[in-house]
Amino acid sequence: MTSKIAIITGASRGLGKSAALKLAQQGVDIILTYHSKEAEAAAVVAEIEKLGQKALALRLDVGDSHSFDAFVKTIQQALEQKWQRSDFDFLVNNAGIGIYAGFNETTEAQFDQLLNIQFKGVFFLTQKLLPIIADHGRIINISTGLTRFSLPGYAAYAAMKGAIEVLSKYLAKELGPRSIAVNVVAPGAIETDFGHGAVRDNADLNSFIASQTALGRVGLPDDIGGVIASLLNQDNGWINAQRIEASGGMFL
């Protein structure tokens, strides 16, 4: 049986890497993107290949929408050469950055950077890839628990993710005729290098979050990678236009 193919942005590390490996364990081939961590991306490809799946790493700056046409052409060439296909099955819009700044201190440059990466990039990359997403495919957009609860310092970041959640509902509606399901995964606080590793490396912050989480700890990348892989499992195809929070029960 031909393997499904997933494109995962920002999968050289963290949540994207975990999702790539979890999907590979389910028999899915992976095209992953990275921004600057080429060696780390190559290592993820090697891990996927050890699991018996095909994989490819491509550089992409999701904040530069002008590069998307060339990126899609590269994807089309890769699909033809490596898979003898003209389409792929799953898109996981994961790539992103975190900027911590109070509302009064947020600069226009920070706002624009978040906008370009977290919202504009997702919007137009998905648009450009739509012609080569297979019918009955699926899209997962990554949001954050911060759209449900509020912590000072994340106004701009959370606002962009709120936009992603609204966009996802519209995508689900408009792509319904092609039987493409669109869902949101909203992680809580996770121990990664995201946001300069604050949750992972700041013991006081880590302890505080754990104390406010029903399951009593901070999340790990595999907690989210597993959720993404589960949503793309064939048994979950009827889940559509949903925001799935994976936070261990933060701030209940």
LUMBARO-100897 format. One record per residue: y, x, z of N, C-alpha, C in turn; residue number from 1. Coordinates in Angstrom, 1 decimal, padded with zeros to 4 digits. Each point is the difference from the previous one (the first is absolute). Layout:
n.c2; n.c1; n.c3; ca.c2; ca.c1; ca.c3; c.c2; c.c1; c.c3; i
Y; X; Z; Y; X; Z; Y; X; Z; NUM
...
// end
This chain:
n.c2; n.c1; n.c3; ca.c2; ca.c1; ca.c3; c.c2; c.c1; c.c3; i
-001.2; 000.8; 000.0; 001.2; -000.8; 000.0; 001.2; 000.9; 000.0; 1
001.0; -000.4; -000.8; 001.3; 000.8; -000.1; 000.8; -000.1; 001.3; 2
000.5; 001.1; 000.5; 000.8; 000.0; 001.2; 001.3; -000.6; -000.2; 3
000.5; -000.7; 001.0; 001.4; -000.4; 000.0; 000.9; 001.2; 000.1; 4
001.3; -000.1; -000.4; 000.9; 001.1; 000.1; 001.2; -000.5; 000.7; 5
000.5; 000.8; 001.0; 001.1; -000.3; 000.8; 001.1; 001.1; -000.2; 6
001.2; -000.4; -000.2; 001.2; 000.9; 000.1; 000.6; -000.2; 001.4; 7
000.1; 001.2; 000.7; 000.6; -000.1; 001.3; 001.2; 001.0; 000.0; 8
001.2; -000.4; 000.3; 001.1; 000.9; 000.0; 000.1; 000.6; 001.4; 9
000.4; 001.3; 000.0; 000.2; 000.7; 001.3; -001.3; 000.2; 000.7; 10
-001.0; 000.5; -000.6; -001.3; 000.1; 000.6; -000.5; 001.4; 000.3; 11
000.9; 000.9; 000.0; -000.4; 001.4; 000.4; -000.2; 000.1; 001.5; 12
000.5; -001.0; 000.8; -000.1; 000.1; 001.4; 000.1; -001.4; 000.6; 13
-000.2; 000.0; 001.3; 000.3; -001.3; 000.8; -000.8; -001.2; -000.5; 14
000.7; -001.1; 000.0; -000.7; -001.3; -000.3; -000.5; 000.0; -001.4; 15
000.7; 000.6; -000.9; -000.5; 000.0; -001.4; -001.2; 000.7; -000.2; 16
-000.1; 001.2; 000.7; -001.2; 000.8; -000.1; -001.2; -000.7; 000.6; 17
000.2; -000.7; 001.2; -001.0; -000.7; 000.6; -000.5; -001.1; -000.9; 18
000.9; -000.8; -000.6; -000.4; -001.1; -000.9; -000.8; 000.5; -001.2; 19
000.4; 001.2; -000.5; -000.7; 000.6; -001.2; -001.4; 000.3; 000.4; 20
-000.2; 000.6; 001.1; -001.4; 000.4; 000.4; -000.8; -001.2; 000.4; 21
000.6; -001.0; 000.7; -000.8; -001.2; 000.3; -000.4; -000.8; -001.2; 22
000.9; 000.0; -001.0; -000.4; -000.7; -001.3; -001.0; 000.8; -000.7; 23
000.1; 001.3; 000.0; -001.0; 000.8; -000.7; -001.4; -000.2; 000.6; 24
000.0; -000.2; 001.3; -001.3; -000.3; 000.7; -000.6; -001.3; -000.4; 25
000.9; -000.9; -000.5; -000.5; -001.3; -000.5; -000.3; 000.0; -001.5; 26
000.1; 001.2; -000.6; -000.3; 000.2; -001.4; 001.1; -000.2; -001.0; 27
001.2; 000.2; 000.5; 001.2; -000.2; -000.8; 000.5; 001.4; -000.5; 28
000.4; 000.1; -001.2; 000.6; 001.2; -000.5; 001.5; 000.0; 000.3; 29
000.6; 001.2; 000.1; 001.4; 000.0; 000.5; 000.9; 000.9; -000.9; 30
001.2; -000.6; -000.3; 001.1; 000.8; -000.5; 001.0; 000.0; 001.1; 31
000.3; 001.1; 000.5; 001.0; 000.1; 001.1; 001.2; 000.8; -000.4; 32
001.1; -000.4; 000.6; 001.3; 000.7; -000.3; 000.4; 000.8; 001.2; 33
000.8; 001.0; -000.3; 000.6; 000.8; 001.1; 001.4; 000.4; -000.5; 34
000.9; 000.3; 001.0; 001.3; 000.4; -000.4; 000.2; 001.5; 000.0; 35
-000.4; 000.7; 001.0; 000.1; 001.5; 000.1; -001.2; 000.7; 000.5; 36
-000.9; -000.7; 000.6; -001.2; 000.6; 000.6; -001.2; 000.1; -000.9; 37
000.2; 000.9; -001.1; -001.0; 000.1; -001.0; -001.4; 000.5; 000.5; 38
000.1; 001.0; 000.9; -001.3; 000.5; 000.6; -000.7; -001.0; 000.8; 39
000.7; -000.8; 000.8; -000.6; -001.0; 000.8; -000.6; -001.1; -000.9; 40
000.7; -000.3; -001.0; -000.5; -001.1; -001.0; -001.3; 000.5; -000.6; 41
000.0; 001.3; -000.4; -001.2; 000.5; -000.6; -001.2; 000.0; 001.0; 42
000.3; 000.2; 001.2; -001.1; 000.0; 001.0; -000.5; -001.4; 000.2; 43
000.8; -001.0; -000.1; -000.4; -001.4; 000.1; -000.9; -000.3; -001.2; 44
000.4; 000.4; -001.2; -000.8; -000.1; -001.2; -001.4; 000.6; 000.2; 45
000.0; 001.1; 000.5; -001.3; 000.7; 000.3; -000.9; -000.8; 001.0; 46
000.6; -000.6; 001.0; -000.7; -000.8; 000.9; -000.6; -001.2; -000.6; 47
000.8; -000.6; -000.9; -000.5; -001.2; -000.7; -001.1; 000.3; -000.9; 48
000.1; 001.1; -000.7; -001.1; 000.4; -000.9; -001.3; 000.4; 000.7; 49
000.1; 000.5; 001.2; -001.1; 000.2; 000.9; -000.7; -001.3; 000.3; 50
000.7; -001.1; 000.1; -000.5; -001.3; 000.2; -000.7; -000.6; -001.2; 51
000.1; 000.7; -001.1; -000.6; -000.5; -001.3; 000.9; -000.8; -000.9; 52
001.3; 000.0; 000.3; 000.9; -000.8; -000.8; 000.9; 000.9; -000.8; 53
000.5; -000.6; -001.1; 001.0; 000.8; -000.8; 001.4; -000.2; 000.7; 54
000.8; 001.1; -000.2; 001.4; 000.0; 000.6; 000.9; 000.8; -000.8; 55
001.3; -000.3; 000.1; 001.0; 000.7; -000.7; 001.3; 000.0; 000.9; 56
000.7; 001.1; 000.1; 001.3; 000.0; 000.7; 001.1; 000.3; -001.0; 57
001.1; -000.9; 000.1; 001.1; 000.2; -000.9; 001.3; 000.0; 000.8; 58
000.9; 000.8; -000.4; 001.3; 000.1; 000.7; 000.9; -001.2; -000.4; 59
000.6; -000.6; 001.0; 000.9; -001.1; -000.2; 001.1; -000.1; 001.0; 60
001.2; -000.1; -000.4; 001.1; -000.3; 000.9; 000.3; -001.5; -000.1; 61
-000.4; -000.7; 001.0; 000.2; -001.5; 000.0; 001.4; -000.4; 000.1; 62
000.9; 001.0; 000.4; 001.4; -000.3; 000.1; 000.7; 000.2; -001.3; 63
-000.6; 000.4; -001.0; 000.6; 000.3; -001.3; -000.6; -001.0; -001.0; 64
000.6; -001.2; -000.2; -000.6; -001.0; -000.9; 000.1; 000.4; -001.4; 65
000.9; 000.9; -000.3; 000.1; 000.5; -001.4; -001.2; 000.8; -000.5; 66
-000.9; 000.4; 001.0; -001.2; 000.8; -000.4; -001.2; -000.9; -000.2; 67
000.2; -001.3; 000.2; -001.2; -000.8; 000.0; -000.7; -000.2; -001.4; 68
000.9; -000.1; -001.0; -000.6; -000.2; -001.4; -000.9; 001.2; -000.3; 69
000.4; 001.2; 000.3; -000.8; 001.2; -000.3; -001.2; 000.0; 000.9; 70
000.1; -000.4; 001.2; -001.1; -000.1; 000.9; -001.1; -001.0; -000.5; 71
000.4; -001.1; -000.5; -000.9; -001.0; -000.5; -000.8; 000.5; -001.2; 72
000.7; 000.7; -000.8; -000.6; 000.7; -001.2; -001.1; 001.0; 000.4; 73
000.3; 000.7; 001.1; -000.9; 001.0; 000.5; -001.3; -000.7; 000.6; 74
000.3; -001.2; 000.7; -001.1; -000.8; 000.5; -000.9; -000.5; -001.1; 75
000.6; -000.5; -001.1; -000.7; -000.5; -001.1; -000.9; 001.1; -000.7; 76
000.6; 001.1; -000.1; -000.8; 001.2; -000.6; -001.2; 000.3; 000.9; 77
000.3; 000.0; 001.3; -001.1; 000.4; 001.0; -001.1; -001.1; 000.0; 78
000.4; -001.2; -000.1; -001.0; -001.1; 000.0; -000.9; 000.1; -001.2; 79
000.6; 000.3; -001.2; -000.8; 000.2; -001.2; -000.9; 001.2; 000.0; 80
000.6; 001.1; 000.5; -000.8; 001.3; -000.1; -001.1; 000.0; 001.1; 81
000.4; -000.4; 001.2; -000.9; 000.2; 001.2; -001.0; -001.2; 000.2; 82
000.5; -001.2; -000.4; -000.8; -001.2; 000.3; -000.3; -000.8; -001.2; 83
000.5; 000.4; -001.2; -000.2; -000.8; -001.2; 000.4; -001.5; 000.2; 84
001.1; -000.2; 000.7; 000.5; -001.3; 000.3; 001.5; 000.0; -000.4; 85
000.5; -001.2; -000.2; 001.4; -000.2; -000.2; 000.8; -000.7; 001.1; 86
-000.8; -000.3; 001.1; 000.7; -000.6; 001.2; -000.7; 000.5; 001.3; 87
000.6; -000.5; 001.1; -000.5; 000.3; 001.3; 000.0; -001.2; 000.8; 88
-000.5; 000.0; 001.3; -000.3; -001.2; 000.7; 000.9; -000.2; 001.2; 89
000.3; 001.0; 000.7; 000.7; -000.2; 001.3; 001.3; 000.9; 000.0; 90
001.1; -000.5; 000.5; 001.2; 000.8; 000.3; 000.4; -000.1; 001.4; 91
000.1; 001.1; 000.7; 000.4; 000.1; 001.4; 001.4; 000.7; 000.1; 92
001.0; -000.8; 000.2; 001.4; 000.6; 000.1; 000.2; 000.5; 001.4; 93
-000.4; 001.3; 000.2; 000.0; 000.5; 001.4; 001.1; 001.0; 000.2; 94
000.4; 000.8; -001.0; 000.9; 001.1; 000.2; 001.3; -000.4; 000.6; 95
000.5; 000.8; 001.0; 001.3; -000.4; 000.6; 000.4; 001.1; 001.0; 96
001.2; -000.2; 000.5; 000.6; 000.9; 001.0; 000.5; -000.8; 001.2; 97
000.2; 000.6; 001.1; 000.6; -000.6; 001.1; 001.3; 000.7; 000.4; 98
001.1; -000.8; 000.2; 001.2; 000.5; 000.4; 000.4; -000.7; 001.3; 99
000.2; 000.8; 001.1; 000.4; -000.6; 001.2; 001.5; 000.1; 000.2; 100
000.7; -001.1; 000.0; 001.5; 000.1; 000.2; 000.5; -001.4; 000.5; 101
000.8; 000.0; 001.0; 000.6; -001.2; 000.5; 000.8; -000.7; -001.1; 102
000.2; -001.3; 000.1; 000.8; -000.7; -001.0; 001.3; 000.7; -000.2; 103
000.7; 000.3; 001.0; 001.4; 000.5; -000.1; 000.0; 001.4; -000.6; 104
-001.1; 000.7; 000.1; -000.1; 001.4; -000.5; -000.6; 000.2; -001.3; 105
-000.6; -001.1; -000.6; -000.7; 000.1; -001.2; 001.0; 000.2; -001.2; 106
-000.2; 001.1; -000.7; 000.9; 000.3; -001.1; -000.4; -000.7; -001.3; 107
000.9; -000.1; -000.9; -000.3; -000.6; -001.3; -001.0; 000.8; -000.8; 108
000.0; 001.3; 000.2; -001.0; 000.9; -000.6; -001.4; -000.3; 000.5; 109
-000.1; -000.2; 001.3; -001.3; -000.4; 000.6; -000.5; -001.3; -000.5; 110
000.9; -001.0; 000.0; -000.3; -001.3; -000.5; -000.5; 000.0; -001.4; 111
000.7; 000.7; -000.9; -000.4; 000.1; -001.4; -001.3; 000.7; -000.1; 112
-000.3; 001.0; 000.8; -001.3; 000.7; -000.1; -001.1; -001.0; 000.4; 113
000.2; -000.7; 001.1; -001.0; -001.0; 000.4; -000.2; -001.1; -001.1; 114
001.1; -000.4; -000.5; 000.0; -001.1; -001.0; -000.8; 000.5; -001.3; 115
000.3; 001.2; -000.4; -000.7; 000.5; -001.3; -001.5; 000.2; 000.2; 116
-000.4; 000.5; 001.2; -001.4; 000.3; 000.2; -000.8; -001.2; 000.5; 117
000.6; -000.8; 001.0; -000.8; -001.0; 000.6; 000.0; -001.4; -000.7; 118
001.1; -000.2; -000.8; 000.1; -001.3; -000.6; 000.1; 000.1; -001.6; 119
001.0; 000.6; -000.4; 000.2; 000.1; -001.5; -001.2; 000.7; -000.7; 120
-000.4; 001.1; 000.7; -001.2; 000.7; -000.6; -001.2; -000.9; -000.1; 121
-000.3; -000.7; 001.1; -001.2; -000.9; -000.1; 000.2; -001.1; -001.0; 122
001.2; -000.6; -000.1; 000.3; -001.1; -000.9; -000.3; 000.5; -001.5; 123
000.7; 001.1; -000.4; -000.1; 000.4; -001.4; -001.3; 000.7; -000.3; 124
-000.6; 000.7; 000.9; -001.3; 000.7; -000.3; -001.0; -001.1; -000.2; 125
000.0; -001.0; 000.8; -001.0; -001.1; -000.2; 000.3; -000.7; -001.3; 126
001.2; -000.2; -000.3; 000.4; -000.7; -001.3; -000.5; 000.8; -001.2; 127
000.2; 001.3; 000.1; -000.4; 000.9; -001.1; -001.6; 000.1; -000.2; 128
-000.7; -000.1; 001.2; -001.4; 000.1; -000.1; -000.7; -001.4; -000.3; 129
000.7; -001.1; 000.1; -000.6; -001.3; -000.2; -000.8; -000.1; -001.3; 130
000.5; 000.5; -001.1; -000.8; -000.2; -001.2; -001.4; 000.7; 000.0; 131
-000.2; 001.0; 000.9; -001.3; 000.6; 000.0; -000.7; -000.2; 001.3; 132
000.4; -001.0; 000.8; -000.8; -000.5; 001.1; -000.9; -001.0; -000.5; 133
-001.3; 000.1; 000.3; -001.0; -000.9; -000.6; 000.2; -001.4; 000.6; 134
-000.2; -001.1; -000.8; -000.1; -001.3; 000.6; -001.1; 000.0; 001.1; 135
000.3; -000.8; 001.0; -000.9; -000.1; 001.2; 000.2; 001.3; 000.9; 136
001.0; 000.7; -000.3; 000.3; 001.2; 000.8; 000.7; -000.4; 001.3; 137
000.4; 001.0; 000.7; 000.7; -000.2; 001.3; 001.1; 001.0; 000.3; 138
001.0; -000.5; 000.7; 001.1; 000.9; 000.4; 000.2; -000.1; 001.5; 139
000.1; 001.1; 000.6; 000.4; 000.1; 001.4; 001.3; 000.7; 000.2; 140
000.9; -000.6; 000.7; 001.3; 000.7; 000.3; 000.0; 000.3; 001.5; 141
000.5; 001.1; 000.4; 000.0; 000.4; 001.4; 001.4; -000.3; 000.6; 142
000.0; -000.7; 001.1; 001.2; -000.4; 000.7; -000.1; 000.7; 001.4; 143
000.4; -000.7; 001.0; 000.1; 000.6; 001.3; 000.0; -001.1; 001.1; 144
-000.5; 000.2; 001.2; 000.1; -000.9; 001.1; 001.5; -000.3; 000.3; 145
000.9; 000.9; -000.4; 001.4; -000.1; 000.4; 000.7; -001.1; -000.7; 146
-000.7; -000.7; -000.9; 000.6; -001.3; -000.6; -000.3; -001.1; 000.9; 147
-000.9; 000.1; 001.0; -000.2; -001.1; 001.0; 000.7; 000.3; 001.3; 148
-000.1; 001.2; 000.5; 000.7; 000.4; 001.2; 001.1; 001.0; -000.3; 149
001.0; 000.2; 000.8; 001.1; 000.8; -000.3; 000.1; 001.2; 001.0; 150
000.2; 001.2; -000.5; 000.3; 001.1; 000.9; 001.2; 000.7; -000.6; 151
001.0; 000.3; 000.9; 001.2; 000.6; -000.5; -000.2; 001.3; -000.8; 152
000.7; 000.2; -001.1; -000.1; 001.2; -000.8; -000.7; -000.2; -001.3; 153
-000.6; -001.2; -000.2; -000.7; -000.3; -001.3; 000.5; -001.1; -000.8; 154
001.3; -000.4; 000.2; 000.6; -001.1; -000.7; -000.2; 000.1; -001.6; 155
000.4; 001.1; -000.5; -000.1; 000.2; -001.5; -001.4; 000.0; -000.5; 156
-000.8; 000.8; 000.7; -001.4; 000.1; -000.4; -000.7; -001.3; 000.1; 157
000.1; -000.8; 001.1; -000.7; -001.3; 000.1; 000.6; -001.0; -001.0; 158
001.3; 000.1; -000.3; 000.5; -001.0; -001.0; -000.6; 000.2; -001.3; 159
-000.2; 001.3; -000.4; -000.7; 000.2; -001.3; -001.4; -000.5; 000.0; 160
-000.7; 000.1; 001.1; -001.3; -000.5; 000.1; -000.1; -001.5; 000.0; 161
001.1; -000.6; 000.6; 000.1; -001.4; 000.0; 000.1; -000.5; -001.5; 162
000.7; 000.7; -000.8; 000.2; -000.3; -001.4; -001.4; 000.1; -000.7; 163
-000.8; 001.0; 000.4; -001.3; 000.2; -000.6; -000.9; -001.2; 000.3; 164
000.1; -000.6; 001.2; -000.8; -001.1; 000.4; 000.4; -001.3; -000.8; 165
001.3; -000.2; -000.3; 000.4; -001.1; -000.8; -000.4; 000.2; -001.4; 166
000.2; 001.3; -000.6; -000.4; 000.3; -001.3; -001.5; -000.3; -000.2; 167
-000.8; 000.3; 001.0; -001.5; -000.1; -000.2; -000.4; -001.5; -000.2; 168
000.7; -000.9; 000.7; -000.3; -001.4; -000.2; 000.4; -000.4; -001.5; 169
001.1; 000.5; -000.5; 000.3; -000.4; -001.3; -000.9; 000.6; -001.0; 170
-000.5; 001.3; 000.2; -001.0; 000.6; -000.9; -001.3; -000.8; 000.0; 171
-000.4; -000.5; 001.2; -001.2; -000.8; 000.1; 000.1; -001.2; -000.8; 172
001.2; -000.7; 000.1; 000.2; -001.2; -000.8; 000.0; 000.2; -001.5; 173
000.7; 001.1; -000.4; 000.2; 000.2; -001.5; -001.2; 000.6; -000.6; 174
-000.8; 000.8; 000.8; -001.2; 000.6; -000.6; -001.3; -000.9; 000.2; 175
000.2; -001.1; 000.7; -001.1; -000.9; 000.2; -000.8; -000.4; -001.3; 176
000.8; -000.3; -001.1; -000.7; -000.3; -001.3; -000.9; 001.1; -000.5; 177
000.2; 001.2; 000.5; -000.9; 001.1; -000.4; -001.1; 000.3; 001.0; 178
000.0; -000.9; 001.1; -001.0; 000.2; 001.1; 000.2; 001.3; 000.7; 179
001.2; 000.5; 000.1; 000.3; 001.2; 000.7; 000.6; -000.4; 001.4; 180
-000.7; 000.4; 001.0; 000.4; -000.3; 001.4; 000.9; 001.1; 000.5; 181
001.0; -000.4; 000.8; 001.0; 000.9; 000.5; 000.1; -000.2; 001.5; 182
-000.2; 001.0; 000.8; 000.1; -000.1; 001.5; 000.8; 001.2; 000.6; 183
000.4; -000.2; 001.2; 000.8; 001.0; 000.8; -000.8; 000.4; 001.2; 184
-000.1; 001.3; 000.2; -000.5; 000.6; 001.2; 001.2; 000.6; 000.8; 185
000.1; -000.5; 001.2; 001.1; 000.4; 000.9; -000.5; 000.8; 001.2; 186
000.0; 001.3; -000.1; -000.5; 000.8; 001.1; 001.0; 000.0; 001.2; 187
-000.6; 000.2; 001.2; 000.8; 000.3; 001.2; 000.2; 001.5; 000.0; 188
000.3; 000.5; 001.2; 000.3; 001.4; 000.1; -001.3; 000.8; -000.2; 189
000.0; 001.0; -000.8; -001.1; 000.8; -000.4; 000.2; 001.5; 000.3; 190
-001.0; 000.7; 000.4; 000.2; 001.4; 000.3; -000.2; 000.8; -001.4; 191
001.1; 000.2; -000.6; 000.1; 000.8; -001.2; 001.2; 000.9; 000.0; 192
000.3; 000.8; -001.1; 001.2; 000.7; 000.0; 001.2; -000.8; -000.6; 193
-000.2; -001.3; -000.2; 001.0; -000.9; -000.4; 001.2; 000.0; 001.0; 194
001.2; 000.0; -000.5; 001.2; 000.1; 000.9; 000.0; 001.2; 000.9; 195
-000.4; 001.1; -000.7; -000.1; 001.3; 000.7; -001.0; 000.0; 001.2; 196
-001.0; -000.8; -000.1; -001.1; 000.0; 001.0; 000.4; -000.5; 001.4; 197
001.0; -000.8; 000.0; 000.5; -000.4; 001.4; -001.0; -000.7; 000.8; 198
-000.7; -001.0; -000.6; -001.1; -000.7; 000.8; -001.1; 000.9; 000.4; 199
-000.4; 000.9; -000.9; -001.1; 000.9; 000.3; 000.4; 001.1; 001.0; 200
001.2; 000.5; -000.1; 000.3; 001.2; 000.8; 000.9; -000.2; 001.2; 201
000.6; -001.2; 000.1; 000.8; -000.3; 001.2; -000.8; -000.7; 001.0; 202
-000.5; 000.7; 001.1; -000.9; -000.6; 000.9; 000.5; -001.2; 000.7; 203
001.3; 000.0; 000.3; 000.6; -001.2; 000.7; 000.0; -001.2; -000.9; 204
000.4; 000.2; -001.3; 000.0; -001.1; -001.0; -001.4; -000.5; -000.2; 205
-000.9; 000.9; -000.1; -001.4; -000.4; -000.2; -000.5; -000.8; 001.1; 206
000.3; 000.4; 001.2; -000.5; -000.7; 001.2; 000.6; -001.4; 000.1; 207
001.3; -000.1; -000.3; 000.7; -001.3; 000.0; -000.6; -000.9; -001.0; 208
-000.2; 000.4; -001.2; -000.6; -000.9; -001.0; -001.4; -000.4; 000.4; 209
-000.8; 000.9; 000.5; -001.3; -000.3; 000.5; 000.0; -001.1; 001.1; 210
001.0; 000.1; 000.9; 000.1; -000.9; 001.1; 000.5; -001.4; -000.5; 211
000.6; -000.1; -001.2; 000.4; -001.3; -000.6; -001.0; -000.5; -001.0; 212
-001.1; 000.6; -000.1; -001.0; -000.4; -001.0; -001.2; -000.6; 000.7; 213
-000.5; -001.1; -000.5; -001.1; -000.7; 000.7; -001.2; 000.9; 000.1; 214
-000.3; 000.7; -001.0; -001.2; 000.9; 000.0; 000.2; 001.3; 000.7; 215
001.2; 000.2; 000.5; 000.2; 001.1; 000.9; 000.1; 001.4; -000.5; 216
000.3; 000.1; -001.3; 000.2; 001.3; -000.6; 000.9; -000.1; -001.3; 217
000.4; 001.2; -000.5; 000.8; 000.0; -001.2; -001.0; 000.0; -001.2; 218
000.4; -000.5; -001.1; -000.9; 000.0; -001.1; -000.2; 001.3; -000.7; 219
-001.2; 000.2; -000.7; -000.3; 001.2; -000.8; -000.1; -000.4; -001.4; 220
000.2; 001.0; -000.9; 000.0; -000.3; -001.5; -001.3; -000.8; -000.4; 221
-001.1; 000.3; 000.5; -001.2; -000.7; -000.4; 000.0; -001.5; 000.4; 222
000.8; -000.3; 001.0; 000.1; -001.4; 000.4; 000.6; -000.8; -001.2; 223
000.9; 000.6; -000.7; 000.7; -000.7; -001.1; -000.7; 000.2; -001.3; 224
-000.6; 001.2; -000.2; -000.8; 000.2; -001.2; -001.1; -001.0; -000.1; 225
-000.6; -000.3; 001.1; -001.1; -000.9; 000.0; 000.4; -001.4; -000.3; 226
001.2; -000.4; 000.4; 000.5; -001.3; -000.3; 000.3; -000.2; -001.5; 227
000.6; 001.1; -000.6; 000.3; -000.1; -001.4; -001.3; -000.1; -000.8; 228
-001.0; 000.9; 000.4; -001.2; -000.1; -000.8; -000.7; -001.3; 000.2; 229
000.1; -000.6; 001.2; -000.6; -001.3; 000.2; 000.6; -001.1; -000.9; 230
001.3; 000.0; -000.1; 000.7; -001.0; -000.8; -000.3; 000.1; -001.5; 231
-000.4; 001.2; -000.4; -000.4; 000.2; -001.4; -001.5; -000.2; -000.3; 232
-000.7; -000.2; 001.1; -001.4; -000.3; -000.2; -000.2; -001.3; -000.7; 233
-001.0; -000.1; -000.8; -000.2; -001.2; -000.8; -000.1; -001.3; 000.8; 234
-000.5; 000.1; 001.2; -000.1; -001.2; 000.9; 001.3; -000.6; 000.4; 235
001.1; 000.8; -000.1; 001.3; -000.5; 000.5; 001.0; -000.4; -001.1; 236
-000.6; -000.3; -001.2; 000.9; -000.3; -001.1; 000.8; -001.3; 000.1; 237
-000.4; -000.9; 000.9; 000.7; -001.2; 000.2; 001.2; 000.1; 000.9; 238
000.1; 001.1; 000.7; 001.2; 000.3; 000.8; 001.2; 000.3; -000.9; 239
001.1; -000.7; 000.0; 001.1; 000.2; -000.9; 001.3; -000.4; 000.6; 240
001.0; 000.7; -000.3; 001.4; -000.2; 000.5; 000.1; 000.0; 001.5; 241
-000.8; 000.9; 000.7; 000.0; 000.0; 001.4; 000.5; 001.4; 000.5; 242
000.7; -000.1; 001.2; 000.4; 001.2; 000.7; -001.0; 000.2; 001.1; 243
-000.8; 001.1; -000.1; -001.0; 000.3; 000.9; 000.5; 001.2; 000.9; 244
000.3; -000.4; 001.3; 000.5; 001.1; 000.9; -001.2; 000.7; 000.6; 245
000.1; 001.3; 000.0; -001.1; 000.8; 000.6; 000.7; 000.9; 001.0; 246
000.2; -000.5; 001.2; 000.8; 000.7; 001.1; -000.8; 000.1; 001.3; 247
-001.2; -000.5; 000.0; -000.7; 000.0; 001.3; 000.5; -001.0; 001.0; 248
001.0; -000.8; -000.5; 000.6; -001.0; 000.9; 001.2; 000.6; 000.7; 249
001.0; 000.5; -000.7; 001.2; 000.5; 000.6; 001.0; -001.1; 000.3; 250
000.6; 000.1; 001.2; 001.1; -000.9; 000.4; -000.4; -001.5; -000.1; 251
-001.1; -000.3; 000.6; -000.4; -001.4; -000.1; 000.7; -000.9; 001.1; 252
// end
